[in-house]
Amino acid sequence: MPFIAHVSALRLASKARGTSCCASAGLVRENMKGIGTFAMFRIMTAAAHSHGLSFLHLRRSEQQGPVASPKFMIISGSTAAAEMCLTAETDVAQAGGNGILVQPCATAIAAGDGRELFGLEDGQIVSISSRACMALSPTAAGGHDQILFGRCGGEAPTRFELQGNGQVKVVGRSVCLTQHGIANGVYNVALRAAAVASSSADDLTHGAAMAVDGRSTYWASRLAPSSPEELSVDFGFSSRVQAAEIEWEYPAKSFSIQVSEDGARWVEVYSTDINMLNTTRIRLGHILARKANVVMAEPHVLYGKLHGRTLYGIRSLSFTADRFQTLVEDCAHAEKSNDARDKFFFIAAGSFNEADNSKILRSEVPALNAARASLATVVSSLSTVLPQLQLCHQQPASMRATLEVNQTVTKMEAVPSHATSPVSLSRGDLLAGMSGKASVVEQQNGIDLEAARLLLTEARAAILQVRTALVQ
């Protein structure tokens, strides 16, 4: 079917059914297989014009004051296994302004806070969740200007206009929105990065690099450390780090994580003195960092020992960050990309009410975390007293073997991703397939049920060991 025929079919179907451009696009989806990204974008634009949808008209209005517009999602045209959406960073407030992230659309929607939704006010693109506007953030000479979220309006607001080829251009300049990076998705920025430690049991077999080499090796500190031990990683460049994970060989009961952009000023992003698990997962909220430091202050009373002497050991230390960075560059240069990363699809969204989504769920997270902390404190106390109980009754200290049997668990199943044609996407389409994927919603709302389950396993094993020691 010729290109013009596709446009006409989509227009007629939309008028006849009274549906949105996204829904009606599904009628010709099967016939779209042979049309490239540019053609698909033109079809969407034509359908939107036939409905008079103002969200695709990004030029400044002649009216005075802000112009109301429907909510919409911005889907990246770049190649990926799943549809990727631009989202507003909502986890933490950054000093220079919050960034624009590229996340799987289904994951962003699962967060339920509207991070994937935008509006248009007087040519400015506004985040529905933060009410901040996309704005240019100049960088050093020779670098590309970043796009961050900042205050709307002002003396020189950043306005955008949609081009016929799918690019989003900054009004008054010859630069367009694009993304820099190897590919879409997230990756471990600590993998094979430069690592140093305050001490090592053996630099050759258990040096600092063994914690980030991606193999089944591990870093081990000196035996019986008398002061805190540190393991530091330099990513080599600044990244917006979203999460950290530590797989312990000899866990620390008390430890903290610090991050830094320059190695001089450090910010503590996590701290605990009641760690009872062999795996620690921490959400960091897309914080900008180049270096990370794990400071271990107290070893685990049972697991942090080798032949009766204390030590620390880390089998794997990972920090995940987004591969893509959203910025602007010369439109002609950006258009030369071979994966359409400079193209964007504007998809109309339905009604959104945070109270009806995950706000209620997130309100329960503090109570869950408080309960976990309370249980961990009790398990820590039991672990501390157990060796004395076992000595009193001359029982062997076999708790670790028992716990290892009870701790055999299955890792949470990764959510499979699939690509669909951007022409037929709607917010409902992106949510389809999320049924039964509750773990995605949990992760996006700061809920780690796997860690809670592991802690309950630890508690059960500790109680059984204490009971055994008391009755014998």
N, C-alpha and C positions, 0 to 999 in steps of 0.2 A: 504494500500500500504506500503511495507517495506521501511525502512529508505533509503537504497541504491537506491531503485527505485525512490524515491523522488529526490535524488541528480541527478541521471541520467536524469530524466525528465526535471529538471531545466536546466541542462547543454545543453541538446539537444534543448530545446525551446529557450534558449538564443542564441545559434549558428544559429539556423534556422531563427530567426527573426532579429538578429543583434541588439537586445535591451540590455539595462543595466540589471544588475542582479536584481535590484529592480523592474523593470517593468516586467521582465519575471517571477519573483517569483509570480506575481499575477495569472499566469496560473494554479498554483497548490495550490492556497491559500485555496480553499474549502476542499482540501484533507489533509490540515495541522492541522485540528482541534485537532487531537489526539496526536500530537507530542509536547513534552515539550520544554522549553526554550533552553536547551542545543542542542537538535536535530535541532531546527530552526536555531540556530546560525551556526551549522556545515553546513547546507544547503547553507546559505548565503556565508559562507567562500568558500565552494566548487565552487559555481557559480562565485565568484569573481576570484578565481584561474583560472577558465576556460577562463576568459576574460583577465587575466594578470593584474588585477587592483592592482597597487602598493600601494594604500592607506591602504590596509589591512596588508601589510608587514611592520611592525614597527621596524624591526631590522636595526641596523646601516648599511649604505651602505659602500661598500669598496671604492667607488669613493671619490675623493677629493671635498670638498665644498658641499653646500646644494644640496639636491636632490628635484627636482620639483615633485609635485604630484597633483592629482585632489583634488578638494574641497570635503569635506564630512561632514556629521552630525554625532554626537555621541548620540545614543538613549539609555537611561537607560533601563535596563531589569527589574527594580523594578516595583512592582504592583502599578497601578494608574488608575484612571478613564479615563485619556487621555494619549497619548504618551508623554513622558517627555524627553526633550533634555538637554544635557549639553550646557551651554552658557557662553560666556565671559561677565563679569561684565563691562558695558560700561558707566554707569551713572556718577560715580564719581571716582576720583583717590584716592585709599587708600594708607596710608603711607607705609605699609609693602608689598604692591602688591595687585592687584585686584583679587577677588575671582572667583571661578567657581560656577555658579548657576545651579539649576535644574528647568527648566520652561516647561510648556506645549509647545510642538513643534510649534503648530499653533500660539500661542501667540508670541513666539520668532521670527517666520518668519514674523508676522505682523509688528514687529518693523522696518523691512526693512533695518537694519544697518549691517546685516551679523553676528550678535552676535552668531548665531547657527552654523556657518561655521568654519571649521578647515582645515589645510593642514599639510603636513609632510615635515620636513627639517632635514636631517641627523639624523633621529630617534626621533626628538623633535616634539611634537604636537604644532602647531602654530595657534593662533587665526587670522582669516582673517580680522576681524574688527580692532584689536588693534596691530597686528603684534608682539604680545608678546607670549612667550612660557610657557607651563605648566612646573612648577618647584616645587620641594619639598621645604617646609618651615618648618624647625624643630621647635617643640614645647618643652615645659618644660618636664623634665624627667617623664616618665610614661604616657605621652599623645601621641596621634597619630599625625604623621606629616601631616600638611595640604598641599593641592595642591593649589598654587596660580599662577597667571600669572606674569612673570617677563621677564627680558632681555634674549634674545636667545643667545646661545653660552656660552662663559665664560670658566673658568677653569674646572668646573665640571657640565656640562649641564645634565639635567634630560632627559633620553631617555626611551622610552617605547617599549614593545614588546607584541604582542597579543598571548595569550595562546589558546590551543586547546579547553579549556572548556569555552571560552568567557571572561576570566579575562584579564585585561590589567596590565601587570607587569612592574615594574621599573627595567631597565637593571642593573645587578650587585647586586641586592638586592632581598630578598624574600618577598617583599611587593607589594600589588596590589591596584589598584584604587577601592574605594568603597564609600559608603555614610552612614553617621550616622544620626539618627533621628528616630522619631516614625513612620513616613510615609511621602510620597510625598505630595507636595502642600504647601500652605501658611496658617498661622493661626495668631490670635491676641495675641501677646505676653504680652499685657497689661491686658488681661482678668483675673480678680480676683488677679492681682498683688498687691504688697504692695504699698499703695498710701498715701501721706500726703499732707496737704494744709496749707497755711499760716494762714487761718482762715476758720471757718465754721459757718453758721447761726445756725445750731444745729447739734452737732456731732452724735447724735443718728439717726436722720431722714434725714439729708443732709450732712453727713460727706464725706471725700475725697473718701472713698471706694465705695460710691454710684455712682461714675462716671465710675467705671471699674467692676461693679458686673454683667453686662450683663442683668440687669433687667430694668424695667421702672421707676427707681429711678434717682435722680440727686444730684450732689454736688452743694451747694450754699454758697457763701462767706458771710461774715458779711455785714450788711447794711451800705451804705454810706462809702465805704472804702476810706481812705485818701491817701493811697499809693498803689503801685502795689500788686496784689495778685498772688500767685503761687500755682500750683497744680503739684506735682511731682509723678512719677511712677518708681518703681524699678522692672525690668523684672525678676531679680533673676539670670540672665546669659546673656552673650553677644550674640547678634543676629545681622544679617544683615537686618536692618529694611528698608523696601522698600516704605512704605507709612504710613501716619497718617490721621485720620479722627476725627473731633470733631463735635458732635451734641450738639448745645447750647440750654440751657433752658433760660438763660439770657446772650445773646452774648456780647462779647467784641468787640468794634470797633477797638481798637488797642491792639495787642498781638503779642507774639513771641513764638517760640518753640526752645528749646535747648536740645541737647543730650550729653551724656557722657559715657565713658567706665569705669571710676573709681569713679565718683562722685566728683572729685576734679577739673578736667579740663572740661569745658563745651564749646560746639560749637553751635553757633546759626545757625539753618538750615532753618528757615523761620521767616519772620517778615512782618507785615502789620499794617497800621494805618487807613485803609479804609474798614474794613470788614463790609459788609452790609447783609450777609447771615446767616441763622440759621444752616447751615451745611457747614463745611470747610473741603475740601479734599486736601492733600498735598503729592506730590511725593518726596521721600527722597533719592532715588537712591541707595538703599542697603547699607546704611551707618552702620558701626559697632557701636553698642551702647548697653549699659546695663541699662541706666537710661534715662528718658525723663522729661522735665520740661516745663510747659506752664506758661508763664509770661503775665498776663493781666494788661495793663496800663491804659486803658480808656474804660468805658462801652458804649454800644450802646445807642445813645441819646434817642431812642424810646423804644427799646426792653429790654434794660438793667435796668429796673426799676420795683419795686414792691411797690405799694401804694405810688408812687411819690418819693421813695428813691432808689438810684442806688445800684446795686450789680452785681455779676457775677454768672453764673450757667452753669454747664456742665452736660448734660444728659448721654452722652457716649463719652469716650475717648479711641480710639483704635490705635494700632500700629501693622501693619502686617509685617511678616517676613517669610522667607522660613523655612520649617521644616527640610529639609535635609542639611547636610554639607558634601562637598566632601573632602575626605582625603585618606590616604593609611594606610593599616594595613597588618599584616601577611596574606599571600595569603590563607594558610590552614584555618585560623580562619575566614577570610572573606567569604570563600566558604560555611560556615555553615549557612549562612543567609537563611531564609525560604521564601524570596520574590525576590531572584535573583538580589539584589541591587549591587552585585559585578560583574554583567555581563553587557556588553555593545555591541551594534550593530552599526557597521559603515556603514552608508548609503551614497552612492555617490550623490552629488548635481550637479545641472546644473550650467549654467553661472550665475554670480551675478554682478550687476552693481548698486552701491548705488544710483547713479544719476537717475537711472530709477526706483528706489523704493521710499523711503520715504525722501530722502534728500531735495527734493523740498518742500514736505509737512512740514518738520521740519523748513525750512527756513522762513515759514510764522508764526510760533508759536510766536516769539517775537512781531510781529505786533499785533497779536490777544491779547496777554497778555497786551500790551501797551493800546490797545483799551478798554479792560476790566478795567484796572486801571483807565483810564480817566473817564469812565462811573461811576465807583464806587465812584470816587472823587466827581462827580457832584451829585450823589444820596446822598452821605454823607452830602454835603452842603445843599441840599434840606431838608434832615431829620433834620438838625440842625436848620434851619430857620422856619420850619413848625409850631412848638409849638408857636412861637411868632406870626405867622400869625393867628393861630387859636385863640389865646388870644385877638388879635386885633379885631377880628370879633365875639368874644365870642362863638366860636364853640368848641364842645367837641373834645378831642384828640382821635379820633377813627381810626387813621391810622393803628394801629396794627391789629385790627379786619378785616379791609379791605384787608390788605396785606395777612393775613392768608387765606382768601377766595381765593385770586388770586394766592397764592403759592401752591395750591393743585396740586401736580405733581405725575407722576408715576416714580418710580425708574427705572433706566436703567436695561433692561433685561439682566440677566446673560447669558453668552455664554454657551450653553449646551456642555458638553464634551462627547466623546465616545471613546471607546478603539477599536483598530484594531490590526490585527496581524502584528508584526514587520517585518515579512518576506516580505510582499508585499508593504511595505512603500516606498514612494519616496517623495521628497520635494513637488512635485505636489499633491500627495495624501494628505499630511498634510495640504496643502492650500485648498484642496477641502472641501467644507462645510463652508468656510469663507465668501462666498457670502452673502451680507446683514448684516454681522457682522462688520459694520464700526466702531462701538464703541470700538472694540478690537484694531484696528489700531490707533484710536484717543488716547486711553489710553496709548499705548506703545510709542507714540510720544509726550506725555506731553500735550495733548489737552483735556480739560474738558468742553465739550459743554453743559453738564447739568448745571454746575455752571454758564456758560454764559447765559443760558436760564433763570435761576433763577434770575440773576442780571437784565436782561431785564424786568422780571416781577416786580421786586422791583422798577425799574426806572419808568415803566408805572404807577404803583400805586402811587408813589411819585408825579409824574407830575399831575395826576388826583386830588390828594388831595390838591396840591398847587393851581391848577386852581379853585377848589371849594372854597378854603379859600379866594382867591382874588376876586371872583365875588360876594360873598355874603356879 
